[in-house]
Amino acid sequence: MDKRILVVEDEEDILNLYMDVLRDAGFDVDGAENGKEALEKFGKNEYDLVILDIRMPVMDGIETLARLLEKKKDVKVIINTAYGSYKDNFLTWGADAYLIKSSSMEELVNKVKELLNV
Amino acid sequence: MDIEFEKLWRISGELHLSLAPEEALCKILTALTAGEGLAFNRAFLYENKGGVLSLRMKIGAETEEEAYRVWEEISKRPHGLEDLLKSCEEKTFDLEPSRIVEISMDNVPDGFFDDGPVKIEKPEELPDAFKRVIDYLPAAIVPLRGENHPLGVIIVDNKFNRDPITETDIRTLELYAALASNVIERTILFEKLQKKQDELEKAYRELQEYHNRVLKLEKFSALGEIASTFIHELRTPITIVGGYSELLYRSKDLPPTLLPKVETILKTARRMETIIKNLSEYIKSPEPDIKKLKVKVFLEYLCSLLDIEIRRKNIELKLHVEEDIEFYGDPSLLEHAFLNILRNSIEALKDGGIIQVECRMENGNVLFLFKDNGPGIPPEMLKNLYIPFHTTKMQGLGLGLAITKKIILLHNGRIEVESEQGKGTTVSVYLPQRGGGKNG
């Protein structure tokens, strides 16, 4: 199916976990540790979906999201954060889904599959 | 007239020292009856209370014998007028119910209060309104007038020595009426002022109480901050542990012997997630959902929840509810608060013991008592009982009593802990019966 996903997450262990889980589910996955790095990768490669943390150093998730959407309007974005408090805003930012960080990888994989229609 | 002026001058000096109504009225009447004063036998003061003149105070003997006895006693003592008036400062007054006589102002002749004192010598001269209250003639009726309204009436006579009431007496009474009115009006103003001051003081106390309550709650929003940081800090490591164990659990490469072990890790991570989720629920929704609760039913239910724990630890749980009290509170929050208290007792009773739960009404509050006969709490610990994350236990966050206190405060209640080492601990929770939240 060759869908390509970019995981943007400053916590290295979480980044590796998500990349492992999504690869295991059959996706082509890249990682970035902050928004700036994400935009650089986004310029070089085509991605179908981005999993985005909000609280990150260098460039936070909200700004990153706006810049990503400037580059590619139809990219699917899942906000993935430890904070429940942004939940009311994510649609206005242009994201497609909002997940609170949890140990349920099934939830994450299902949401990715749902958005990518696979 | 000079002598009369001098008398009035002396009396006036004394009267103006009194601000308390009873004391001032006593002085007014004493000066009227004192030999050195205006020297009448009896003086009655009727006060205007909302259109009714009612007897407020009376000075003078009941019978002739009493009158002469009193006069003789007074003449033996070397007291002057000022001393006599000063004695009013220590007196207490109350009228026997039979003496409370009232005159409706409607029956008082028009313009009565605009004129000066009147001398009544014959029964037919007596206005109807005063017929019931005047039992001896001649008498003088002295209207007292404030700035814009009648203050009352003084009635004087010489029932026992039968002296006449002279024109000089009437003129002196006219001046005296002005003085007395002035003094009475001042006491009324003073009373009003005092009442306002009491109201202000009460309002101030209430404000202070409210301020303290707000301060306390503010501390708990600080707790909320800490807990919320805590929750977010924990979410990441739990996600990693749970995520990887889930990944392993699904992996085809995992040897079957390791499967139950990985499953245990996964379950544990999920459990941790539930704990922090519950905690975040607590700090997120502090508005209690108030319902009417029956103490007995509620406490029996709580005790039933602890059944297994107490039996395993050989603890006897005694429930004593004096009467079936009803109150308003948030059942789930209070369950949480009370279970925290009871679980602390259970933990303290390592070698078994007795926990007593009591409930009774106290000053309009519902008082819950949780007593154990455990080892007690060391004094240095007692100080830090409600400080979040302050714990000596191997397990737990040290949030138990902090959250309990927060819940009790949300119900406008209070919690007190008394502990004696070697004897046990008593936790008292006071909740207002009508509940505390917005819905209460």
Interface residues (C-beta under 8 A of the other chain):
Chain A: E11 D13 I14 L17 Y18 D20 V21 D24 A82 Y83 G84 I100 K101 S102 S103 S104 M105 E106
Chain B: I231 H232 R235 T236 I238 T239 I240 V241 G242 G243 Y244 S245 E246 L247 R250 S251 L266 A269 R270 E273 S280
